[in-house]
Amino acid sequence: MERTGEIEVDPPELVTNKPVLDAFHFLITRPFCNACLLIHIFLLTTCISTSYYPAMKQESVNLEPYNTRLKSVVESLQHDFDTEEGMLTDLILIWSTQRRDALLNRDQDFLDLQQDIQNHLSHLQGNKRSCKNLTWADPNFAPSNDAALIQLDMKIKASFGHRNQCLYTIRKYVDSLDHKMSGHLKLAMAGPHSVVDASYDECDEGTMRHLLLSTPFLAALLIMGVGTIPRALTPFLCLAGSVQASRCAIVLLKSLWEDLNMVGPDTQILFVQLALCFDYALFFWVRFSQERQQRPGNIDAQSILMRTLQTSGFVIFISTMVLVVAFLGASCYPDLNKLGYLYATLNLALGTLFVGFYSLTVPTVLASIWPNLFDDPKGSFLQDGLQGISRFVKARVFRPVGYVASSKPLNYLATVLVLATFGPLILNMLRLEPNYDYTETDFSTSVREYDAYNMVNRKFDLQDMHKMTVFMEASPALRDHFSKLSSESGDQMDLAFHKAACLVARTISMDKVCKSMGIPDKILSIDWDAADKSCLNSIQHIPGDERYRARNHTKERMFLFPEIDDLQGKDVQKLVRHFWRTIEPEVAIRNGERMLFSATLYTPVAEDMLLEQQYRHAAPWIVGVTIFIVCFMVGWLFKSYFVAVKMVFTVALPVFAEYGFAVGVFQHGWFAWAGIPSAGCKASTMPLQCEWPWRRQDHSSVLLARSWW
């Protein structure tokens, strides 16, 4: 036996790090002091988080364009052309449930409803901070006159999947107004942003429902594992403390960095924290029970707790550090704050850190103060029943299965089967095709906004929503370059830009891919006649509010209207890639290495595609550095760097096998013979997306699977 202060313990199995040992010793020898400290920390963090966190969650952040090569294009379109391309818009759809002889714009019920909506929008614009930039247009009536659209513009960058508090407030108002309607009129939000937001709401509600249903089940399993109800209650205390502490830390971070984008639901983060709390509690109390059984008689809480902290406590400490490093590594991808995922990764890192802190301190302090309460069970109907079930499962299930699986030749067969599950994952990664179509990956068909979105596409001809922009820019050196090649009189810069713009339009008109999408007949430009497919003699004036040329005459834009229903789908992605590979290099004018004229196709999906490329290039570095830090940290703490190599086999291989098995079952239909159909899975810029065939009408399971990934 060794003596650590006044506590006798066996030689430590894992811990040789003196600062860690000193921390464990302080935790055990001063339980009342530590209890007061924990209570003060909990009360302080709870006070700060409840006072400031909800308000900060509702604050909208003005997002800048992504840091891709299109950033200057987006900024120029906003400032030089006063355009709202790439800006957040939404739609309020009002429709009649029955055909009437009177036009909708002459229907008094509709006029009264329209006035109520406009009054409410004016109230939000003047009184709600997040709605100060809100504008709206007069109703746009469908050709059938039985539906009308009110377009809402927020004048901030669109970011689908991340809640805008102003539009969320309007959506809730529209829903409440629709429930009050008793006549023939119905209304709903119908823009893509609201469909995604409502779908995520549905996903969040499903996650919370699963959380509430699984918590009692997890508690019962924990009692079976750790033996007593008081022990099973400790993870709930750890969860309460870690949630408030992580939110308090986010509040402090937000106060220092106002641009932190706090969007997205917290339910998934809460689910992760709950799972870790139960996992760490199981580690702690199972080892505590084992140490208690080795010391029969009166409980020696301090020796047992020190031994428990030196073994399972050290594992909890290392697990916490590894997860924190992993989540912080995931925070290093570019533009995460603009996407809203930086807040999630930081919240996960902070939440995991505080889960580990409370999982080590709360059980230790409570068991030090009330050792008899947390001693092995003395016997009760509930505890005896759960313990009996636990012993039965161990004896009748785990031991026989473990014996069979570890005996020859099944131990070799099991290894081969595990390695075989890598096949579907490797095949899937080799054939990976990123999907940027949020209408497939993020829309739930069971929300009412989805039906309204489809009604808009059926009833309205929204040509402006199906246009693509070609942004053209010239340097002043183009004038000198053109004057050397041409003897035409007039403003040489205007003439040079006019010729270059015609070259762009002519190249697009003659391109086979563009012809297949019906673009040549639908080019809108001040330099080009789409009907004759020829260059105009001079710049034409196109009526309307659109600006086609910047004031300095060095930037211009033309519009393309492809015959494509979905400007996020595969056809658009194909067109964008074709522009990048073929058309943009062909129409560029250079003088050596100097760019004189360039044309760039802009569409929001092009930004997503470029951002995904950045992620793909950054991933090997981020993952590599994260793995190196984790292996170095684990090796240093264990005083054995072979442990890091061992982790590859004990951690990485099972994870890959698990994912491979999931891909094989749900994507390639391994068990179709058993009634488990395969799923159509797509890989997007974010995690894997799947549509389960037996729930085509309810994509909440898809969104839930995405949030869990």
N, C-alpha and C positions, 0 to 999 in steps of 0.2 A: 504494500500500500504506500502511496505517496501522500504528503500533506500539503494542501493548497490553502494557506491561511489557517483557518480552523476546521476545514472540511476535508475529510479523508475520502479519497477516490482511488480507483484502480488506475494503472498507467493509461493515459489517453490513447485511444485507438486512432483518432484522426487529427486532433488539434495539437500542433506544436508551435503555433503562432502565439507569441506572448501577448500582444495587444488583444487578440480575440479571447484568450484565457482570462485576462484581466477584466475584460468587459463581462464575460460570463460570471466571474467571481463577484463583481460588483452587483450584478443583477440578482444574485441569490442572497447575498449577505445583507442587503438593504431593501427588503421587500416593501416596507411601508413607505419609505422615501420614494421608491420607484413607482409605487401605486399612486401617490400624490402627484408625482410628475406626469404620469400617463393621464390622469384625470384632467390636469391643467392643460396638457397638450390637446386632449380631445375637446375640451370646452372651448379653448381658444380657436382651434381650427374649425369647429362647428359654427362658432359665432361669425368668423370671417367668411366662411363658404356660404352660409345661409343669407348673409347680408349682401354680398356682392356677386356671387356666382350666377344666380338666375338673371340678374340684370345684364351682366357681361355676356351671357349666352345669347341674349336678344340683340346685341349690338351688331350692326352690319358693318363690314369692312369693305372699303372701296378697293377692289382687286385690280392690280396692274396686269397688263398682258404677260403671257408666259415668256420666259427667257429663251425663245427660239429665234430662228432667223426671220420669222414673221413678225417679231415684236415691233420693228420700225414700221412695217406695213400697217399694222393695227393702229399704232399711234398716229400715223399720218392720215389714215381714213377718219379717225375721230377728230383730229384737230384741223386738218387742211380741207376736209370735205364736209365737216359737220354731220357725219353719218352716224347711224346707230347700229351699224353692222357689228356683230359680236357682242352687242349690248343685251341686257336682260329684258325680255319682253314676255308678256303673258296675255291671255285672252279670257274674257267673260262671255260665255255663250248663253243666249236667251232664245228659247224656241217654244213653239206652240205644239201641244200634243194632239191637236186636231186641226184639220184644214178648215179655214174660214174664208168666206167670200171677201171680207174686209182685209186690206193690207195690214201687215203687222205694224208698220210705222204710223198707221191711223187708229190703231187699237188703243183705247184709253187705258186699259190695264197695263199695256206695255209702256205707254208714256209715263204713267205713274211710277212703274217699277224703275224705268230708266232714270227718272228724277231722284228717286230714293237712292239709287246706286251712286249717282253723281254727287249727291249731297254727302254721302258717307265718304266717298273718295276725297272730296274737298276737306272734310273734317280730318281725315287721316293725314292729308298733305300739310295741313296747318298745325297739327297737334302731335303727330308722331314723328320722332326724329328719324327713324328709318325710312319714312315715306316722304321726306322733304323734296326728293328729286322725282317723285311720282308724277307722271303726266298720262293723259288718256285722250283718246280720239272719240269723235262722234260715232254712233253705231253704223256698222257696215252691214247692209241687208243682203241676204241670200237671194239669188234669182227667183227662187220659189216663194219668196216673201213670207216664209213661215219661220225664219230664224234670223238672228242678228248677232253681230260680234262687236264687243267693245275692247279695243286693244289698249293694253297697259304698257307703258315704257318706264323703266327704272333708271336709265342712263348710267348704269354701272355694268361692269363686265359680267357676262353670263357665265355661270358655273353650275351645270346641271348636276343634281344630286346633293347640292348643298343649299340649305334653307335660307331664303331671304325672308326676314321677319315681316317686312311690309306685305309681300305677296302672301305669306302664310296667314297674316291677319285678314287680308281680303278674302282668301279662300274660306276661312272659318265663317266670315260674315256671309259669303255667298251660300255656303251650306246651310246656315241657320235661316237665311231668307228663303231658300228653296223649301225647307221643311214647313215654313209658315204659309207657302203658297197653296191655295185651295182651288184655284181656277185652272185654266188650260195652259198657263205658262209655266215653264220650268227653266232653271238656270243652273250653270255649273262652270267652274274654271275649266278651260279647255286647252291651255298652252302646254307644251312639253315640260316646262319647269314644274307646273302644278301636278302633272301626271306622275312625274318622278317623285315629287315631294309627298304626294298622297300614297304612292307605292311604298316609300320608305316608312311612312307613318304606319301603314299596315304591317310592314316587316317588323317595326319596332314594337308594335302591340303584340305580335305573335311571339317575339323574343321574350317580352316581359311575361307573357302568359306561360311560356315554357319555363321561365325562371321561377315563377311562383309555384308551378306544378312540380318542378324537380327539387325544390328546396326541402320539403318534408321527406322526400325519398332519400335525398343525400344525407339528411340528418339521421334517418333510420339506419342507413348503411354505416354512418360514422359511429353510431351507438354500437352496432354489431362489431365494429372494428376496435373501438377504444374502450367499451365496457360500461360507461356511466353517462347519464344525462348531463351532469355538470360539465364533463369534458366535452361533450358534443355541442354545448352552448358556446364554447370559447371561440370557434371560428366566426360566429355571428358578431361577437364583440370585436374581433379583428377586422371583419368586413366593415362594420360601422365606423371604426376609427380610421381605416385606410381610405375609405371613400371621402370622408370629410377632410382628411389631411391632403389627399391628392388634389381635391378641388380648391383647397386653400392655397396650395402651391401654384396651381394654375392662375388663381386670382392675383397672387403676387407677381407672377410672370407677366400677366396681362397688364398690370399696372406699370411695369417697367417697359413693356413692348406693346404699344397700343394696337399695332397692326396684326397681332395674333388673331388668326381667323378661327373662332370657336364655333364651328358649325358641326352638324351631325348629331345623332342621338348618342346618349351615354349608356344605353342598355347593354350593348355588347361588351363595353368596357367593364360594366358592373358584373356581367356574367363571368368574365375572365377572372376578376378579383374574387368572386365567390368560389370558383373552382380552385384557385390557388389557396384560399383560406382553408377549405376542406382538405386539400391535399397536404398542406403543411401541418394541419392539426392531426391528421392521421399519422404522418411521420413522427410527430412529437409524442403523442400519447401511446402509440404502440411500443415505442422504445421505452417510455416511462413504465409501462406495464411489465415489460421484460426485465427491466432493472429492479422493479418492485418484487417480482417473483424470485429474484436471486437474493433478496434481502428479506426473508420472512420475519414475522414478529412486528414490533412497533416500527412505524414508518420513520425512516431517516430521510426526510424530504430533501435536505441540502445535498447529501451525497448522491441521492438518486437524480436530482435535477442537474447537478454538475455533470454526471455521467451522461445523462440524456442530451444536454447541450453540447457535450464534446463529440457526440456521435450524430444523432439526428438533427440537433441544432446546427451543427456545422454544415450538414447537407442542405438544410434550409437556407443558411447564409450563402452558400455557394450558388444554389439554384437561383436565389434572388439576384445576385450579382450578374450571373450569366444572362438572365432574362432582361435585366436593366440594360446591359451592354447591347443585347440584340435589338431591343426596342429603340435605343438611341442610335444604333447603326441604321435602322430603318428610317430614322428621321433625317438622314443625310441626302436623300434623293432630291433632285432639283424641283423647285416650285411646289413643294408639298404644302406650304402655307396657303398658296393661292388655290390649291385644290381642296384645302380643308383637312388634309390627312395629317399634317404636322401636329395639330392639336390632339388628334387621336393617339398618335405614337408617343407623344410626350405624356399624355394622360395615362397611357398604359405603362410607360416607364416609371412614372411617379407612383402610380397605383401599386405596381409590383414592389417597388422599394418599400412603401409603407405597409404592404401586406407582410413582407418579410420581417419588418421591424416589429409589428404588432404580434405576429405569429411566434416570435421569439420571446417577447417581453410579457404579453398578457398571460399565457399559460404558466410561465415561470413564476411571475409575481403572485398570481392567484393560488397556485399550488404551494408557494412558500408561506402565504398567510393562512390558508385553510388546508393544511395537508390531509386531514381526515376526510374532508369533503371530496377531494380529488383522488382519494385512495382507491384501490381496486374495489369492485362492487361487492357489497355485503349481501346482496340478494333482494330482488323485488320482482314482481310479476312481469313487468315490461322488460326490464333488463335481462332477467333470466330467459325470457322467451326469445329475445333478439340474440342473446349469446348462444342459445341452443340452435337457432337457425344458422348462426355463423359457424359453429362447430360441425354441424351437419354438412354444410356446403364444403368446408375444408376437407372433411373426411371422405365424403361421397363423390365430390366433383373434382376439386383441384388436385388432390393427391393422386387419385387414379389416372386422371388425364396427364398430369405431370410425369407420372411414372411411365406411362405408355409412350408419351412423346419423347422422353429422354432415353428410351431403350432402343437398341439396334433392331432392325435397320431404320426405324421410324425417325431417329434423330437425324440421319442423313437425308431422308426424304423431306423432312420438315425444312431443312436448310435449303434444299433444292427448290422447294415450293416458294420459300421466301424470296430467293433470288429470281425465280420466274416472274414474280409480281413486278419486278423492275421493268419487264418488257413493255407493257402498255404505257407506262409513264415515259420511258425513253422514246417510244414510237410517237406518243402524243407531242412531246417536246420537239421532235424533229419535224413534225408536220404542223407546228404551231402557226396559226394565222391570226394575228390580233384583230379583234372586232371592236370597232368604235361606234357601233350603232346602238345608242342608248334606248332606242325604241324596242330593241330586242332584248337587251341586257338589263334594263332598269324599269321597264314598264310592267305593271301588274294589270292583268286584264280584268280583275275583279273590283277595281275601284271605279266609281262613277265618272271620274275625270277622264278615264280612258275611253269610255263610251262617247263623252262629249268631244274628245280629240278626234275620234273617228268620224263623228257627225260633221265636224268642221271640214275635214278632208273631203267628205261626200258632197256637202252642200255649197261650199264656197270655192271660188277660183282665186286662190291666194298666190298670185304670180310673184309678188314681191318676196314671199317666203321661200320661193324655189329658184332664186337667182344666185349666181355665183359671180364674184368680182375678180376681174383681172386688173391688177394695180400696175401701172407703168410709171417709171421714174427715169429721168435723164439728168446727166450732169451738165453744167455749163460748157464743158469741153465738147459736147455733141455739136454745138453751134459751129465751132471752129472746124471740127472734122467734116461737117456737112458742107460748109462754105468752100472747102477745098475740092469737093467732089461735084458741086452743083453751081450753075451760073444763074439760077432763078433769083428774081428780085423779091424783096419783102423781108419781113422779120425772119432771119435765118433760123432762130430757135424754134419758132412756131412751125416753119416749114419742115425742119428736121424732125420735130416731134410728130408732126402729121404723117410724114412718110414712115417713120418707125411704127406708129400705131397701126397704119394700114398693113404693114408687114406682119404684125401680130395677128390682125383679123384675117388676113389672107392665109396665113399658116394654119390657123384654126379651121378655116373653112375647107381647106384641102386635106386636112388630117382625117384618116380613116376612122380612128376611134371617136373623134368628135362627130363625124358624120353618123356613126351608128347610134349616137345619142341625140340626134336631131338638133345639134347646136348651130351649124352654119346658117340656118334660116332664122335663128333667134339670137342674133348678136345686136346689142344696143350700144351704139357708139356715136360720138360726134364726128368721127372720121370715116365711117364705113357705112355703105348702103347694103344691108343684109339681103334685100330683095334682089338686087342686081349682082350681089357678091362682087362689088367693085369699090375702089377708093373714091371718096368724094373729092371734088375739085377744091373745096374749101370746107372749113369746119362749120357744121350745121348747128342750129339751135334746136334743142329738144325741149318742148314745153314740160312744165312740172317743177317740183321743188328740188329735184336731185341735182347735185353739183357734179359735173363730169371733169372739170379741170381746176387745179389749184390756182390760187391767185398769182403765184410766181411763175406759172406756165411750165414748171419743170416736173409736174406730176399730173397724171390723168388716170381715169379708170373707165373700163367698159364692162358691160354686164352680159353674162351668158345665161340662157334659160334652157338647160338640158331637159329632155323628156324623161325625167326621173322622178318617181313619186317620193322617194325618201332621200334627202340630202345628207344622210348619215350612213347610208347603206353601202354595200359592196361595190355598186356601180360608181358611186362618187369616189370611193377610195381608189378604185382602178383609174378613174380619170385624173385624180390628183397625182398619183404616181406617174402616170403617162406625161403629165405636164412637167413634173420634176425631171424625168429622164430624157424627154424628147423636145417638147415645145419650148420650154423656157431656155434651154441652152441654144436652141436653133434661132430664136429671135433676139438673143442678146447681142449687143454691139460693143465690141471692145477695141481698144487701141493698145495692143500689146497686152499687158496685165491689167490695164486700167479699164474699168467698166464705164461705158458711156451711156448705155441704155439697157434697161432690164424690164422684164414683164414677169409678174408673179401672180399665180392663182391663189386667191384667198377664199377660204371657207373655214368655219369653225372646226370641222373634222380634220383639216390640214394641220391645225395647231395641235390637236390631240395626237396625230400621227407623228409629228416631230417630237412631241414630248415623250412619246413611247420610245422613240429612237434614243433619246437622251437617257431614259431609264435603262434601256438595254446596254448602253455603253457604260453607265455608272455601276450597274449591278455587280459585275465581277470584282471591281475594286472595293465596293462597300461590303460585299459578302466576304471577300478575302481578308480585308482588314478586321472585320468583326470576328471571324473565325480565329485569326491570329491572336487578337486580344483575349478572347475567351480561353483559348488553349494556354496562352501564357499565364493568365490569371489562375486558372485551375491548376496548372502545373506548379506554380509558385506556392499556392495555398496548400497543396498536397505534398509539396517537396518531392514531387516525382513527375517529370515531364512525359513519362510513358502513359500516364493517365489520360493525357490529351489524345494520344493515338488510340487508346482504348475506347474513348468516347465516340470515335468514328464508327466502331462496330456496335456499341451498345446504345447509341442515340441516333446517329445519322441514318444507318442502314434500316432500322425499324421504321423511321419516319418515311423514308423513300418507299419502303415496301407498303406502308399503309396507303400512301397516295397512289401508288401503282395499282394496288388492289381496288381502290375506289374508282379509278379510271377504267379498269378492266370490267368491273361490275356494271357501272352506270353509263359508260360511254360505248364500250364494245360488247355489252350484253353477254357476259360470261354465263350468267344464270338465267338467261331468257327461258330455258326449259322449265325453270321452277316458278315461272310467273313474274320474275323481276325483269321488266323491260329495260332496254338501254335508254339513255337520255341524249338529246342533242346538245353537246357541250361546245361552248365557244370560249376562246381565251381572249379577253379584252386587255386594255392597258392596266386594269385592275384585275382581281382574281378571277378564277375560272367561272364561267357562266354556264348553267345548265337549265334545260327545260324538261321537267319530268313529264312524260307522255300521259300519265294517268291524271295529271292536274293541269291540263293545258289552259283551263279557264281560271286558274288561281296561281299566279306566279309569286305569291308571298313566300312559298317554300324556296323558290330560286333566290329571292332577295335575302332570306334568312340564311341560306347556305353561303351566300356571298359574304354576309356580315360575319359569319363564323370562321371563314377561311383564315 
